[in-house]
Amino acid sequence: MTGTGGGPRAARRLGLALIAAALLAGCASGTTEAAPEAASTPGGPAAAATPDPARAPDGRTPDGTLLVADFGSDTVTFVDPGRDGSGEGGAPIASVKVGTAPYGLVVGEDGRAWVATAEGVAVVDTRQRMRLALIPYATEPGPVTTGEYRGGGMGIALAPDGKHVYVGVNVPGEDGAVEVIDTATREVTGTAPVGMRPFDVDVSPDGREVYATDHDSFDVTAVDADTLKTRRMEVAPYGTEGGLGSWLKPHYAVVRPADGKLLLPFEGERLAVLDPHTGKVTVERMTADTHQHGATPAPDGTLLVVGTGPIGSDDEDPSLTIRAPDGSERVVPLDGPHEDVAVSADGRTAYVTGGFTRDGYWNGITVVGLDDEESEPVRLTAGNRPLGIAVL
């Protein structure tokens, strides 16, 4: 694995760690965050975007509609992305109750969405816009609460064959779990221990392994999909100094289809490339110089990474990194913090959620054109602190 240190952040890691540790001391004890109405955005107080029933389509939800997890509520919201998916003229069209503080979501080819909430995994028929079930966790995540450090489901992924869903369950202050759900019976059929606070869950292209990105333990846990045996691999290109109080931890991962390696962005400076077969990590340079969270691949292999904004005085503002397979990057500035990103089926448009896991979020989506460097991002109101996102 690569060594620690280096880069403009190395000198201030300890100071940031102490500040973050102080913040975590209150949050990890079960304290919830302020109600969404009390949060602020760069332009002023946040207001939840209410769907317009008149815009809701009759019958099946149109392809290309966006679905977001409303972390500040108990719903998912369906969003019309506007003319040609550009965001222009778009708006929320309907919301469906799923459970407290929904975080990640994934949608299968059958149109069912699986949504990780604090209470369980909700199953939503996205074509008819209705909840079908709420599957309780086998792991005990503690009291049902809201806010950044709440227990319950976080990352979630679907097996390539659609037969199983894998959800990372956070147990505040302890190691978490990946639970396996049979999509036919809608029951939890297995549990595997993973690291602390599984922000993201991914599956290998062949479906044989599941990967939990364990934010608070600086590692990725690989889970054998058949036996549920696990192995943990450290991913800490800045080192593990500061422990729980460190900002420099893994958040989201992308499995590269070409070779099955995991791509984990750090701070707009380093892209950790993890070989899950050997546990070896190599590091490639990134250029955004901002704290980074959500990541997703475009159909052509382009990597999209969300920059949430500064955590130190020398950091740049929020952005979306568009990283080509050859490593070249274009960095698009964003207005205000964002959390996660999805890409249209044709690979021409990215949708970046403004929910954010910490304060400073806004209730909307930024739409970024990927094939036109001259186009300006479009802001689209959507949901209540939207985090996870999918394109239907």
C-alpha positions as a printed NumPy array, in Angstrom:
array([[  0.   ,   0.   ,   0.   ],
       [  1.149,   3.546,  -0.563],
       [  2.703,   5.53 ,   2.244],
       [  1.061,   8.335,   4.241],
       [  1.753,  12.055,   4.334],
       [  2.466,  14.499,   1.524],
       [  0.157,  16.995,  -0.142],
       [ -1.136,  20.276,   1.278],
       [ -3.353,  18.516,   3.83 ],
       [ -0.612,  16.591,   5.625],
       [  0.391,  19.497,   7.883],
       [ -3.124,  20.144,   9.154],
       [ -4.464,  16.62 ,   9.643],
       [ -4.153,  16.708,  13.425],
       [ -5.935,  20.045,  13.818],
       [ -8.818,  18.941,  11.62 ],
       [ -9.007,  15.639,  13.458],
       [ -9.371,  17.388,  16.82 ],
       [-12.13 ,  19.638,  15.494],
       [-13.979,  16.723,  13.907],
       [-13.594,  14.617,  17.059],
       [-15.316,  17.341,  19.057],
       [-18.193,  17.374,  16.604],
       [-18.469,  13.597,  16.62 ],
       [-18.615,  13.474,  20.404],
       [-22.115,  14.963,  20.309],
       [-23.393,  13.31 ,  17.141],
       [-22.324,   9.755,  17.887],
       [-24.28 ,   9.704,  21.147],
       [-27.581,   9.668,  19.296],
       [-28.17 ,  13.403,  19.01 ],
       [-30.129,  14.242,  15.885],
       [-29.482,  17.162,  13.571],
       [-31.635,  20.23 ,  13.12 ],
       [-34.886,  19.854,  11.237],
       [-34.504,  20.424,   7.489],
       [-36.437,  23.69 ,   7.697],
       [-33.755,  25.108,  10.002],
       [-30.834,  24.288,   7.72 ],
       [-29.297,  26.899,   5.487],
       [-27.997,  27.025,   1.94 ],
       [-25.695,  29.492,   0.209],
       [-28.78 ,  31.467,  -0.769],
       [-30.678,  31.355,   2.532],
       [-33.006,  28.996,   4.434],
       [-33.833,  25.668,   2.84 ],
       [-37.413,  24.921,   1.843],
       [-38.511,  21.407,   0.969],
       [-39.574,  21.068,  -2.651],
       [-43.219,  19.949,  -2.68 ],
       [-44.382,  17.836,  -5.635],
       [-47.081,  19.278,  -7.865],
       [-49.871,  16.653,  -8.201],
       [-50.926,  18.23 , -11.494],
       [-47.564,  17.232, -12.987],
       [-47.764,  13.587, -11.918],
       [-48.207,  11.374, -14.991],
       [-51.126,   8.976, -15.238],
       [-50.081,   5.327, -15.314],
       [-46.44 ,   4.314, -15.637],
       [-43.674,   6.696, -14.598],
       [-41.795,   7.879, -17.726],
       [-38.289,   6.606, -18.423],
       [-35.652,   9.158, -17.5  ],
       [-37.513,  10.336, -14.391],
       [-35.203,  10.906, -11.417],
       [-35.741,   9.247,  -8.049],
       [-34.133,  10.758,  -4.939],
       [-33.961,   9.625,  -1.312],
       [-35.209,  12.406,   0.972],
       [-32.792,  12.141,   3.905],
       [-34.568,  15.042,   5.61 ],
       [-37.935,  13.284,   5.5  ],
       [-39.447,   9.795,   5.242],
       [-40.004,   9.794,   1.476],
       [-38.529,   9.293,  -1.939],
       [-39.379,  11.913,  -4.554],
       [-39.918,  11.43 ,  -8.281],
       [-38.551,  14.327, -10.308],
       [-39.235,  15.346, -13.895],
       [-35.733,  16.271, -15.211],
       [-37.17 ,  18.801, -17.67 ],
       [-36.736,  19.278, -21.399],
       [-34.463,  16.555, -22.79 ],
       [-33.331,  15.838, -19.234],
       [-31.59 ,  19.219, -19.057],
       [-33.247,  20.408, -15.852],
       [-34.967,  23.277, -17.681],
       [-38.639,  23.283, -16.695],
       [-38.243,  20.254, -14.447],
       [-39.882,  19.796, -11.041],
       [-40.911,  17.181,  -8.455],
       [-43.969,  15.218,  -9.537],
       [-44.725,  12.821,  -6.655],
       [-43.428,  11.508,  -3.317],
       [-43.841,   8.107,  -1.657],
       [-43.369,   7.381,   2.05 ],
       [-40.655,   4.777,   2.608],
       [-39.33 ,   5.101,   6.187],
       [-37.282,   7.434,   8.356],
       [-34.25 ,   9.205,   6.856],
       [-33.745,   7.29 ,   3.588],
       [-30.097,   7.283,   2.507],
       [-29.075,   5.143,  -0.48 ],
       [-31.257,   3.557,  -3.147],
       [-30.904,   1.248,  -6.118],
       [-33.342,   0.4  ,  -8.918],
       [-33.605,  -2.928, -10.749],
       [-34.585,  -3.643, -14.332],
       [-38.038,  -4.666, -13.072],
       [-38.651,  -1.093, -11.902],
       [-38.484,  -1.872,  -8.208],
       [-36.438,   0.482,  -6.045],
       [-34.739,  -0.695,  -2.861],
       [-34.279,   2.146,  -0.39 ],
       [-32.075,   2.014,   2.734],
       [-33.842,   3.83 ,   5.58 ],
       [-33.273,   4.03 ,   9.338],
       [-36.125,   1.538,   9.852],
       [-35.481,  -1.046,   7.144],
       [-35.225,  -1.467,   3.389],
       [-38.282,  -0.142,   1.572],
       [-39.399,  -1.708,  -1.698],
       [-40.995,   0.758,  -4.107],
       [-42.777,   0.116,  -7.386],
       [-41.38 ,   3.056,  -9.343],
       [-43.692,   2.518, -12.298],
       [-46.842,   2.93 , -10.209],
       [-45.177,   5.101,  -7.534],
       [-46.152,   3.098,  -4.444],
       [-44.399,   1.331,  -1.546],
       [-44.73 ,  -2.447,  -1.622],
       [-42.932,  -3.458,   1.577],
       [-40.591,  -2.421,   4.39 ],
       [-38.068,  -5.125,   5.279],
       [-36.7  ,  -4.829,   8.845],
       [-33.   ,  -5.331,   9.501],
       [-31.697,  -8.483,  11.164],
       [-28.968,  -6.345,  12.741],
       [-30.016,  -4.156,  15.674],
       [-28.98 ,  -0.603,  14.694],
       [-30.323,   1.105,  17.825],
       [-33.115,   3.693,  18.093],
       [-34.656,   5.067,  14.922],
       [-33.269,   8.583,  14.578],
       [-32.334,  11.076,  11.882],
       [-29.169,  12.996,  11.056],
       [-25.722,  12.175,   9.758],
       [-24.856,   9.522,  12.344],
       [-28.181,   7.714,  12.563],
       [-28.223,   3.945,  12.656],
       [-29.714,   1.8  ,   9.907],
       [-29.162,   1.364,   6.198],
       [-26.634,   3.41 ,   4.257],
       [-25.03 ,   2.031,   1.093],
       [-27.09 ,  -0.403,  -0.974],
       [-26.48 ,  -2.412,  -4.142],
       [-28.193,  -4.956,  -6.375],
       [-26.638,  -8.192,  -7.624],
       [-26.074,  -8.296, -11.404],
       [-28.725, -11.02 , -11.764],
       [-31.22 ,  -9.059,  -9.657],
       [-31.736, -11.905,  -7.184],
       [-30.237, -10.241,  -4.125],
       [-29.913,  -6.795,  -2.598],
       [-27.008,  -5.969,  -0.31 ],
       [-27.399,  -3.209,   2.265],
       [-24.807,  -1.76 ,   4.623],
       [-26.239,  -1.305,   8.124],
       [-24.677,   1.28 ,  10.418],
       [-24.559,   0.53 ,  14.139],
       [-23.465,   3.816,  15.743],
       [-20.118,   3.483,  17.516],
       [-19.636,  -0.161,  16.481],
       [-18.792,  -2.267,  13.454],
       [-21.633,  -2.562,  10.96 ],
       [-23.   ,  -5.315,   8.772],
       [-23.928,  -6.126,   5.21 ],
       [-27.314,  -7.819,   5.034],
       [-28.446,  -9.949,   2.117],
       [-32.053,  -9.653,   0.944],
       [-33.705, -12.171,  -1.362],
       [-35.559, -10.011,  -3.881],
       [-38.18 , -12.691,  -4.538],
       [-39.16 , -13.368,  -0.915],
       [-38.205,  -9.901,   0.397],
       [-36.509, -11.455,   3.41 ],
       [-33.049, -11.068,   4.944],
       [-31.237, -14.338,   4.231],
       [-27.757, -13.593,   5.566],
       [-25.566, -11.14 ,   7.445],
       [-21.84 , -10.459,   7.219],
       [-19.783,  -8.312,   9.627],
       [-18.069,  -5.271,   8.093],
       [-16.312,  -2.144,   9.348],
       [-17.687,   1.012,  10.887],
       [-20.337,   3.076,   9.094],
       [-20.69 ,   1.388,   5.67 ],
       [-21.212,   4.525,   3.556],
       [-21.315,   2.654,   0.258],
       [-21.923,  -0.895,  -1.006],
       [-20.886,  -2.213,  -4.42 ],
       [-20.848,  -5.573,  -6.193],
       [-18.191,  -7.074,  -8.451],
       [-19.103,  -7.357, -12.159],
       [-19.441, -11.157, -11.853],
       [-21.555, -10.901,  -8.689],
       [-19.191, -13.046,  -6.638],
       [-18.125, -10.385,  -4.172],
       [-19.763,  -7.502,  -2.342],
       [-17.752,  -4.504,  -1.153],
       [-18.631,  -2.297,   1.807],
       [-16.795,   1.019,   2.034],
       [-16.301,   1.372,   5.787],
       [-15.986,   5.106,   6.38 ],
       [-15.021,   5.203,  10.049],
       [-12.566,   2.283,   9.991],
       [-10.569,   3.388,   6.937],
       [-11.177,   0.183,   5.012],
       [-13.194,  -1.81 ,   2.504],
       [-14.703,  -5.155,   3.478],
       [-14.982,  -7.763,   0.738],
       [-17.829, -10.238,   1.308],
       [-18.031, -13.543,  -0.55 ],
       [-21.57 , -13.558,  -1.971],
       [-21.929, -17.332,  -1.519],
       [-20.267, -18.033,   1.83 ],
       [-20.461, -14.536,   3.384],
       [-16.844, -14.887,   4.486],
       [-15.142, -11.505,   4.782],
       [-11.763,  -9.852,   4.538],
       [-10.964,  -6.227,   5.335],
       [ -8.527,  -4.104,   3.353],
       [ -7.216,  -0.77 ,   4.595],
       [ -7.681,   2.17 ,   2.206],
       [ -6.033,   5.195,   3.803],
       [ -3.821,   7.163,   1.406],
       [ -3.463,   9.894,   4.068],
       [ -2.967,   7.426,   6.915],
       [ -5.318,   6.779,   9.827],
       [ -4.168,   9.559,  12.14 ],
       [ -7.103,  11.087,  13.999],
       [ -9.222,   7.932,  14.002],
       [-12.937,   8.694,  14.171],
       [-12.197,  12.418,  14.102],
       [-10.375,  12.339,  10.772],
       [-11.926,  13.837,   7.634],
       [ -9.585,  11.856,   5.391],
       [-11.537,   8.615,   5.206],
       [-13.131,   6.616,   2.358],
       [-16.686,   7.558,   1.414],
       [-17.907,   6.089,  -1.887],
       [-16.39 ,   3.616,  -4.331],
       [-16.861,   2.703,  -7.978],
       [-16.064,  -0.764,  -9.336],
       [-14.214,  -0.358, -12.62 ],
       [-15.83 ,  -2.748, -15.128],
       [-12.62 ,  -3.249, -17.101],
       [-10.687,  -4.963, -14.304],
       [-12.923,  -5.093, -11.199],
       [-10.71 ,  -2.717,  -9.215],
       [-12.316,  -0.237,  -6.818],
       [-11.838,   3.491,  -7.355],
       [-12.084,   5.594,  -4.181],
       [-11.596,   9.383,  -4.469],
       [ -9.976,  11.359,  -1.642],
       [-10.032,  15.137,  -1.26 ],
       [ -9.796,  15.96 ,  -4.962],
       [ -6.111,  15.057,  -4.706],
       [ -5.804,  11.276,  -4.702],
       [ -7.69 ,   8.453,  -6.348],
       [ -7.073,   5.243,  -4.418],
       [ -7.23 ,   2.22 ,  -6.735],
       [ -7.845,  -0.95 ,  -4.727],
       [ -7.22 ,  -4.411,  -6.172],
       [ -9.711,  -6.477,  -4.147],
       [ -7.892,  -9.726,  -4.934],
       [ -4.564,  -8.651,  -3.438],
       [ -5.577,  -5.785,  -1.153],
       [ -2.943,  -3.596,  -2.809],
       [ -3.708,   0.117,  -3.17 ],
       [ -2.11 ,   2.411,  -5.718],
       [ -2.748,   6.142,  -5.929],
       [ -3.405,   8.359,  -8.936],
       [ -3.455,  12.148,  -8.931],
       [ -6.701,  14.154,  -8.902],
       [ -7.054,  17.91 ,  -9.394],
       [-10.244,  19.293,  -7.778],
       [ -8.659,  19.859,  -4.335],
       [-11.956,  19.613,  -2.421],
       [-13.546,  17.201,   0.06 ],
       [-15.196,  14.443,  -1.999],
       [-18.148,  12.111,  -1.462],
       [-20.387,  10.551,  -4.164],
       [-19.013,   8.811,  -7.249],
       [-20.446,   6.931, -10.224],
       [-19.287,   5.714, -13.655],
       [-20.706,   6.94 , -16.958],
       [-21.386,   4.367, -19.7  ],
       [-18.113,   5.176, -21.488],
       [-15.985,   4.627, -18.378],
       [-15.814,   8.276, -17.326],
       [-15.68 ,   8.638, -13.546],
       [-17.886,  11.309, -11.953],
       [-16.97 ,  12.475,  -8.439],
       [-18.807,  14.99 ,  -6.242],
       [-16.753,  17.593,  -4.402],
       [-18.674,  18.733,  -1.334],
       [-16.611,  21.822,  -0.603],
       [-13.788,  22.885,   1.723],
       [-12.842,  21.31 ,   5.031],
       [ -9.781,  23.54 ,   5.383],
       [ -8.626,  27.003,   4.382],
       [ -6.659,  25.784,   1.371],
       [ -9.518,  23.723,  -0.139],
       [-11.489,  24.64 ,  -3.226],
       [-15.279,  25.023,  -3.39 ],
       [-17.851,  22.326,  -4.351],
       [-17.46 ,  20.797,  -7.79 ],
       [-18.099,  17.834, -10.051],
       [-15.006,  16.081, -11.375],
       [-15.411,  14.508, -14.82 ],
       [-12.472,  12.1  , -15.097],
       [-11.848,  10.374, -18.439],
       [-10.522,   6.795, -18.532],
       [ -7.064,   8.169, -19.433],
       [ -6.982,  10.165, -16.171],
       [ -7.553,  13.615, -17.675],
       [-10.058,  15.715, -15.718],
       [-12.541,  18.526, -16.16 ],
       [-13.754,  20.167, -12.96 ],
       [-17.173,  21.85 , -13.032],
       [-17.854,  24.333, -10.191],
       [-21.084,  23.77 ,  -8.218],
       [-23.092,  26.229,  -6.141],
       [-23.197,  24.884,  -2.6  ],
       [-22.496,  21.431,  -1.097],
       [-23.693,  18.282,  -2.883],
       [-23.597,  14.583,  -1.997],
       [-24.225,  11.982,  -4.701],
       [-24.436,  11.722,  -8.493],
       [-26.188,   9.685, -11.189],
       [-25.812,   9.799, -14.952],
       [-28.386,   9.564, -17.749],
       [-28.633,   6.394, -19.837],
       [-27.038,   8.101, -22.826],
       [-24.143,   9.369, -20.702],
       [-24.716,  12.996, -21.675],
       [-26.039,  14.392, -18.381],
       [-25.099,  14.146, -14.712],
       [-27.526,  14.759, -11.834],
       [-25.907,  15.821,  -8.541],
       [-27.938,  15.843,  -5.31 ],
       [-27.765,  18.855,  -3.003],
       [-28.767,  16.997,   0.158],
       [-25.308,  16.49 ,   1.707],
       [-24.79 ,  14.484,   4.914],
       [-23.75 ,  17.556,   6.904],
       [-25.116,  21.085,   7.321],
       [-25.223,  23.448,   4.346],
       [-27.374,  21.277,   2.103],
       [-30.112,  22.512,  -0.211],
       [-33.246,  20.792,  -1.503],
       [-32.437,  20.196,  -5.116],
       [-30.357,  18.706,  -7.907],
       [-27.719,  20.309, -10.093],
       [-27.873,  19.163, -13.715],
       [-24.526,  19.132, -15.55 ],
       [-24.1  ,  18.565, -19.288],
       [-21.189,  16.189, -19.843],
       [-20.635,  16.645, -23.587],
       [-20.795,  20.444, -23.73 ],
       [-18.052,  22.209, -21.78 ],
       [-19.639,  25.595, -22.462],
       [-23.016,  24.788, -20.903],
       [-23.832,  26.141, -17.444],
       [-25.15 ,  23.812, -14.704],
       [-28.898,  24.06 , -14.055],
       [-30.369,  23.954, -10.545],
       [-33.569,  21.942, -10.174],
       [-35.666,  21.853,  -6.977],
       [-36.171,  18.291,  -5.78 ],
       [-37.179,  16.616,  -2.538],
       [-36.177,  17.19 ,   1.07 ],
       [-32.416,  16.96 ,   1.575],
       [-31.946,  14.545,  -1.362],
       [-29.007,  12.149,  -1.008],
       [-29.197,   8.925,  -3.032],
       [-30.32 ,   9.259,  -6.641],
       [-31.184,   7.019,  -9.586],
       [-32.348,   7.574, -13.15 ],
       [-35.397,   5.453, -13.982]])
